């Protein structure tokens, strides 16, 4: 009897210690059965994901996995029912966003339980993606610097001859002017392409970002009003930075135009500035339907676009401009809209 009591005491003590350890852990820890039903979560899970225990216990944890990775996770667990397995995927948070986690799953077959420990690696993934994006932009910028002018010069020559032909062959005027229009479109694309070059000359001067936004406001407003949409400014008192005004205008217009085109009529685009001791933040917020995950992972990559008549260079140019200004771009998206934030240092190093 004494041995049995001692055994029970040790079991309870061990259980208490394991629960205490789980609560002390900074990583998420959840237990689910082989039907994916969540049995318990620790306090770190609540803090990181935002769900209270009663909101998820009894629910299927596979439903919290990002749809693109759900089948893969199911296959991984199904193939490793008797051994520990490592994998990485995105998990849904209460606010509707997804975070990346490096996960370890430990199946306890006798108890019909799977213990899952996950470390939040969202910031690491974001930094890796930024690094890859920067490497891609560097490659494209080298290509732009080398080819842009070589292509533009022959086009300018062809355009000059076409203008002469318009005067000489009036009966073909309509067709010739169409050809000139298409050449101008090609020239515009080349101009955008050249904007990707890191070697592009720039003229950084002290300026107020609010003034740049305010000067562009009528232009942006006209674009929005013609599509039945609105634009709102929320400008901070102090937004002084060192920058190239023409490049910053291009960046703001590109973000604003994308935001307006992403929204349905009656929606509002917000352009906001904020600042602290070291940085000035420019944020463009739309009320669209969000960016699909397959496009989100490629934001800023040249020639990636969902627009039928788009070149896919607009956002790539924004990333290049930000890089030249030692600024960082952060993107947040959900079904309620998307925000692009550019964090400018007040002093260029």
C-alpha positions in Angstrom: 0.0 0.0 0.0 2.8 2.3 0.9 4.6 1.5 -2.3 1.5 2.3 -4.3 1.0 5.6 -2.5 4.6 6.5 -3.1 4.3 5.6 -6.8 1.1 7.8 -7.1 2.9 10.6 -5.3 5.8 10.5 -7.7 3.5 10.4 -10.7 1.7 13.4 -9.5 4.9 15.2 -8.7 6.3 14.4 -12.1 3.1 15.6 -13.7 3.2 18.8 -11.7 6.8 19.4 -12.7 6.1 18.9 -16.4 3.1 21.3 -16.3 5.2 23.8 -14.4 8.0 23.5 -17.0 5.4 23.9 -19.8 4.2 27.1 -18.2 7.7 28.5 -17.8 8.6 27.8 -21.5 8.8 30.7 -23.8 7.9 28.5 -26.8 4.4 27.4 -27.7 3.5 23.9 -26.4 0.3 22.1 -27.3 -0.9 18.6 -27.0 -3.3 17.0 -29.5 -4.6 13.5 -30.1 -4.3 11.5 -33.3 -7.6 13.2 -34.6 -5.8 16.6 -34.3 -8.1 17.7 -31.4 -6.2 20.1 -29.1 -6.1 18.8 -25.5 -4.0 21.5 -23.8 -1.9 24.6 -24.6 0.6 26.5 -22.4 0.5 30.2 -21.5 3.2 31.0 -24.1 0.8 29.7 -26.8 -1.8 32.2 -25.6 0.6 35.1 -25.6 2.1 34.4 -29.0 -1.0 33.3 -30.9 -3.6 35.3 -29.0 -6.0 32.5 -28.4 -7.3 31.7 -24.9 -7.3 28.0 -23.9 -11.1 27.7 -24.1 -11.0 29.1 -27.6 -8.9 26.3 -29.0 -9.1 23.3 -26.7 -11.3 20.7 -28.4 -10.7 22.3 -31.8 -8.7 20.7 -34.6 -5.2 22.1 -34.5 -4.6 21.2 -38.2 -7.2 23.9 -39.0 -4.8 26.5 -37.5 -2.1 25.5 -40.0 -1.8 27.7 -43.1 -3.9 26.1 -45.9 -0.9 25.9 -48.2 1.0 23.7 -45.7 -1.9 21.7 -44.2 -1.6 18.7 -46.4 2.2 18.5 -46.0 1.9 18.7 -42.1 -0.7 15.9 -42.2 1.6 13.7 -44.3 4.6 14.4 -42.0 2.7 13.4 -38.8 1.1 10.4 -40.6 4.5 9.1 -41.6 6.1 9.6 -38.2 3.6 8.2 -35.7 6.4 6.5 -33.6 9.3 9.0 -33.7 10.1 12.6 -33.1 9.9 14.8 -36.2 10.9 18.4 -37.1 9.1 20.6 -39.5 8.3 24.3 -40.2 5.0 25.9 -41.1 2.8 28.9 -40.5 0.2 29.0 -37.8 -2.9 31.2 -37.6 -3.1 33.9 -34.9 -6.2 35.3 -33.4 -5.8 38.6 -35.3 -6.0 36.8 -38.6 -2.2 36.9 -39.4 0.1 33.9 -39.7 3.4 33.3 -37.9 6.2 31.0 -38.8 7.2 28.3 -36.3 10.0 25.7 -36.2 8.2 22.7 -34.7 9.1 19.5 -32.9 6.4 16.8 -32.7 6.8 13.9 -30.3 4.1 11.1 -30.6 3.2 9.1 -27.5 1.3 6.3 -29.2 0.1 4.5 -26.0 -1.6 7.7 -24.8 -2.9 8.7 -28.2 -1.1 12.0 -27.8 1.2 14.1 -29.8 3.3 16.8 -28.0 4.2 19.7 -30.2 6.8 22.4 -29.2 7.2 25.4 -31.5 9.5 28.3 -31.6 8.4 31.6 -33.3 10.8 32.2 -36.2 8.7 34.8 -38.0 11.3 37.5 -37.7 14.1 35.1 -38.9 12.0 34.2 -41.9 11.3 37.8 -42.6 15.0 38.7 -42.5 15.9 35.8 -44.7 13.2 36.8 -47.3 14.6 40.4 -47.2 18.1 39.1 -47.8 16.9 37.1 -50.8 14.9 40.0 -52.1 17.9 42.3 -51.8 20.1 39.8 -53.6 17.5 39.6 -56.4 17.3 43.4 -56.6 21.1 43.7 -56.8 21.2 41.2 -59.7 18.4 43.1 -61.5 20.0 46.5 -60.8 23.2 45.3 -62.5 21.2 44.1 -65.5 19.3 47.4 -65.6 22.5 49.4 -65.5 24.0 47.4 -68.3 21.1 47.0 -70.7 18.8 49.9 -70.0 20.6 52.6 -72.0 21.6 50.1 -74.8 17.9 49.4 -75.4 16.7 52.9 -75.1 19.0 54.6 -77.6 17.9 52.5 -80.6 14.2 53.0 -79.6 14.7 56.7 -79.6 16.2 56.5 -83.1 13.2 54.5 -84.4 10.8 57.0 -82.8 12.5 59.9 -84.5 12.1 58.3 -87.9 8.5 57.4 -87.2 7.8 61.1 -86.4 9.3 62.0 -89.8 7.1 59.4 -91.5 4.0 60.8 -89.9 4.5 64.1 -91.7 5.4 62.4 -95.0 2.7 59.6 -95.1 -0.5 61.3 -93.9 -2.6 58.3 -95.1 -0.8 56.1 -92.6 -0.8 58.6 -89.8 -3.1 56.6 -87.5 -0.9 53.5 -87.7 2.3 55.4 -87.3 1.1 57.3 -84.2 0.0 53.9 -82.7 3.6 52.7 -83.3 5.0 55.8 -81.6 2.6 55.3 -78.7 3.8 51.7 -78.2 7.4 52.9 -78.3 6.6 55.5 -75.7 5.2 52.7 -73.5 8.3 50.6 -74.0 10.4 53.7 -73.1 8.4 54.1 -69.9 9.1 50.5 -68.9 12.8 51.0 -69.6 12.7 54.1 -67.4 11.2 52.0 -64.6 13.7 49.3 -65.2 16.6 51.9 -64.9 15.1 53.0 -61.6 16.2 49.6 -60.2 19.8 50.4 -60.7 21.8 51.0 -57.5 24.1 53.2 -59.5 21.3 55.7 -60.4 22.4 59.2 -59.5 20.5 60.7 -56.6 20.3 64.1 -54.9 19.8 63.6 -51.1 18.8 66.8 -49.4 17.1 67.7 -46.1 13.3 67.6 -46.7 10.0 67.3 -45.0 8.2 64.1 -46.0 4.8 65.7 -45.1 5.4 68.4 -47.7 6.2 65.8 -50.4 3.0 63.9 -49.5 0.9 67.1 -49.4 2.2 68.2 -52.8 1.3 64.8 -54.3 -2.1 64.7 -52.6 -4.2 66.5 -55.4 -2.7 64.0 -58.0 -3.5 61.0 -55.8 -6.9 62.4 -54.9 -7.9 62.7 -58.6 -6.9 59.1 -59.3 -9.0 58.0 -56.3 -12.1 60.1 -57.1 -12.3 59.0 -60.7 -12.7 55.5 -59.4 -15.2 56.4 -56.7 -12.7 56.1 -53.8 -11.3 58.4 -51.2 -7.9 59.4 -49.8 -7.2 60.5 -46.2 -4.0 62.1 -44.9 -2.8 61.6 -41.3 0.5 63.5 -41.1 2.7 63.8 -38.1 4.0 67.2 -37.1 7.7 66.3 -37.6 8.7 64.2 -40.6 12.2 65.5 -41.6 14.5 63.2 -43.4 17.4 63.3 -45.8 16.3 62.1 -49.2 15.9 62.5 -53.0 12.6 64.2 -53.5 12.0 62.9 -57.0 12.6 59.3 -55.9 10.4 59.7 -52.9 7.6 61.1 -55.1 7.9 58.0 -57.2 7.8 55.7 -54.2 4.7 57.4 -52.7 2.8 57.5 -56.1 3.6 53.8 -56.7 2.3 52.7 -53.3 -0.8 55.0 -53.5 -1.7 53.8 -57.0 -1.4 50.2 -56.0 -3.5 50.8 -52.9 -6.2 52.6 -54.9 -6.3 49.9 -57.5 -6.6 47.2 -54.8 -9.8 48.7 -53.4 -13.5 48.6 -54.3 -15.5 51.9 -54.7 -16.4 53.7 -51.5 -13.2 52.6 -49.8 -10.5 54.9 -48.4 -6.8 55.0 -48.8 -4.8 56.4 -45.8 -1.4 57.9 -46.1 0.2 58.4 -42.7 3.5 59.6 -41.3 4.9 59.2 -37.8 8.3 59.7 -36.2 10.5 59.1 -33.2 14.0 60.2 -32.3 15.7 58.1 -35.0 13.2 57.3 -37.7 10.3 58.6 -39.8 7.6 56.2 -40.8 5.6 56.5 -44.0 2.6 54.1 -44.2 0.1 53.7 -47.0 -2.9 51.7 -46.0 -5.6 50.4 -48.3 -9.0 48.8 -47.6 -8.7 46.1 -50.2 -9.1 42.3 -49.9 -5.4 41.7 -49.0 -2.6 40.1 -50.9 -2.8 36.4 -51.8 -0.1 34.3 -50.1 1.4 33.2 -53.5 1.9 36.9 -54.4 2.9 38.0 -50.9 6.0 35.9 -50.8 7.2 37.6 -54.1 6.4 41.2 -53.2 9.1 43.5 -54.7 10.3 40.9 -57.2 10.6 42.5 -60.6 8.1 41.4 -63.3 5.7 39.7 -60.7 2.2 41.2 -61.1 -1.4 40.2 -61.1 -2.5 43.1 -63.3 -3.3 42.4 -66.9 -1.5 45.5 -68.1 1.1 45.7 -65.3 4.9 45.4 -65.7 5.6 44.2 -62.2 8.2 46.9 -61.7 6.3 49.4 -59.5 6.9 47.7 -56.2 10.4 46.6 -57.2 11.3 50.2 -57.9 9.9 51.1 -54.4 12.2 48.5 -52.8 15.2 49.9 -54.7 14.4 53.5 -53.7 14.0 52.4 -50.1 17.4 50.5 -50.2 19.1 53.6 -51.6 17.7 55.6 -48.7 18.8 53.0 -46.1 15.1 52.5 -45.4 13.2 49.3 -44.7 9.8 48.3 -46.1 7.4 46.2 -44.0 4.1 44.8 -45.3 1.1 43.7 -43.4 -1.9 42.2 -45.1 -5.2 40.6 -44.2 -8.7 40.2 -45.7 -9.4 43.8 -44.4 -6.6 45.5 -46.4 -2.9 45.9 -46.8 -0.3 48.4 -45.4 3.1 49.2 -46.8 5.3 51.0 -44.2 8.7 52.5 -45.1 11.0 53.3 -42.1 13.4 56.1 -43.0 16.4 57.0 -40.9 16.5 60.7 -40.1 20.2 60.8 -40.9 21.7 58.9 -43.8 24.9 57.1 -42.8 
